[in-house]
Amino acid sequence: MQIGILQTGASPDALRDEHGDYPDFFETLLAGRGLTFRRYHVEAMEFPGDVHDCAGWLITGSRHGAYEDHPFIKPLEAFIRKAYGEQVPVVGVCFGHQIIAQAMGGKVERYDGGWSVGPTEYDFGGETLRLNAWHRDQVTQKPEGAKVLATNEFCENAALLYDDRMFSVQAHPEFRNEFVEGLMRTRGPGLVPEDLMAAARDRFAKPLDDQTMAGRIATFFLNHQAKSNGAEKLRA
């Protein structure tokens, strides 16, 4: 199944040679799970010609706010709504989670409660998953009809499901601890409180559940493909 990665940001220049760029992270995270990838740098206005150019779409994180006035924001929102309307599956991560919610009528804001950084626990319906976080913006009002799949005390709408067509998470399952450490070193000073970063470093020793989330993302895509193939056979 071919997934189009819609790149909405880039890893810091100082970290890219060592760690790679955002699409690299997702290809590594989802490797060996029956998916292939094609990249579109939508932040640079490189958009697919149609929502059916790939079998599914994955929207990356970004340093931008979904509510900011950048040239790619409105076209991306329109693309999201069209994909939903034509039942092409979409997954969003961090900024991707936020822009989907905004496109579908929810609200994204710079959260008054501050930052979430580093390994963070989320309640997925009674199952606790530990994933890396790096955000202050969050979905403060979910769209009507979206189902909350995960939450914690800091982030009420930590994962959302829109029927079986879109699935999004606020956390970064694609971020390894080494990359988060690099973010704290290059982007954190003067932006993220030092005590939060110190506490995040203390949590690096605990294992992440990134592969559990990778499995859920891949299963979401592949189940949608299987359902679509079944519908096509019935029509035939």
Secondary structure in CASP SS format (residue, H / E / C, confidence):
PFRMAT SS
TARGET T0000
AUTHOR 0000-0000-0000
METHOD secondary structure of the structure
MODEL  1
M C 1.00
Q E 1.00
I E 1.00
G E 1.00
I E 1.00
L E 1.00
Q C 1.00
T C 1.00
G C 1.00
A C 1.00
S C 1.00
P C 1.00
D H 1.00
A H 1.00
L H 1.00
R H 1.00
D H 1.00
E H 1.00
H H 1.00
G C 1.00
D C 1.00
Y H 1.00
P H 1.00
D H 1.00
F H 1.00
F H 1.00
E H 1.00
T H 1.00
L H 1.00
L C 1.00
A C 1.00
G C 1.00
R C 1.00
G C 1.00
L C 1.00
T E 1.00
F E 1.00
R E 1.00
R E 1.00
Y E 1.00
H C 1.00
V H 1.00
E H 1.00
A H 1.00
M C 1.00
E C 1.00
F C 1.00
P C 1.00
G C 1.00
D C 1.00
V C 1.00
H C 1.00
D C 1.00
C C 1.00
A C 1.00
G E 1.00
W E 1.00
L E 1.00
I E 1.00
T C 1.00
G C 1.00
S C 1.00
R C 1.00
H C 1.00
G C 1.00
A C 1.00
Y C 1.00
E C 1.00
D C 1.00
H C 1.00
P C 1.00
F C 1.00
I H 1.00
K H 1.00
P H 1.00
L H 1.00
E H 1.00
A H 1.00
F H 1.00
I H 1.00
R H 1.00
K H 1.00
A H 1.00
Y H 1.00
G H 1.00
E C 1.00
Q C 1.00
V C 1.00
P C 1.00
V E 1.00
V E 1.00
G E 1.00
V E 1.00
C C 1.00
F H 1.00
G H 1.00
H H 1.00
Q H 1.00
I H 1.00
I H 1.00
A H 1.00
Q H 1.00
A H 1.00
M C 1.00
G C 1.00
G C 1.00
K E 1.00
V E 1.00
E E 1.00
R E 1.00
Y C 1.00
D C 1.00
G C 1.00
G C 1.00
W C 1.00
S E 1.00
V E 1.00
G E 1.00
P E 1.00
T E 1.00
E E 1.00
Y E 1.00
D E 1.00
F E 1.00
G C 1.00
G C 1.00
E E 1.00
T E 1.00
L E 1.00
R E 1.00
L E 1.00
N E 1.00
A E 1.00
W E 1.00
H E 1.00
R C 1.00
D E 1.00
Q E 1.00
V E 1.00
T E 1.00
Q E 1.00
K C 1.00
P C 1.00
E C 1.00
G C 1.00
A C 1.00
K E 1.00
V E 1.00
L E 1.00
A E 1.00
T E 1.00
N C 1.00
E C 1.00
F C 1.00
C C 1.00
E C 1.00
N C 1.00
A C 1.00
A E 1.00
L E 1.00
L E 1.00
Y E 1.00
D C 1.00
D C 1.00
R C 1.00
M E 1.00
F E 1.00
S E 1.00
V E 1.00
Q C 1.00
A C 1.00
H E 1.00
P C 1.00
E C 1.00
F C 1.00
R C 1.00
N H 1.00
E H 1.00
F H 1.00
V H 1.00
E H 1.00
G H 1.00
L H 1.00
M H 1.00
R H 1.00
T H 1.00
R C 1.00
G C 1.00
P C 1.00
G C 1.00
L C 1.00
V C 1.00
P C 1.00
E H 1.00
D H 1.00
L H 1.00
M H 1.00
A H 1.00
A H 1.00
A H 1.00
R H 1.00
D H 1.00
R H 1.00
F H 1.00
A H 1.00
K C 1.00
P C 1.00
L C 1.00
D C 1.00
D H 1.00
Q H 1.00
T H 1.00
M H 1.00
A H 1.00
G H 1.00
R H 1.00
I H 1.00
A H 1.00
T H 1.00
F H 1.00
F H 1.00
L H 1.00
N H 1.00
H H 1.00
Q H 1.00
A H 1.00
K H 1.00
S H 1.00
N H 1.00
G H 1.00
A H 1.00
E H 1.00
K H 1.00
L H 1.00
R H 1.00
A C 1.00
END
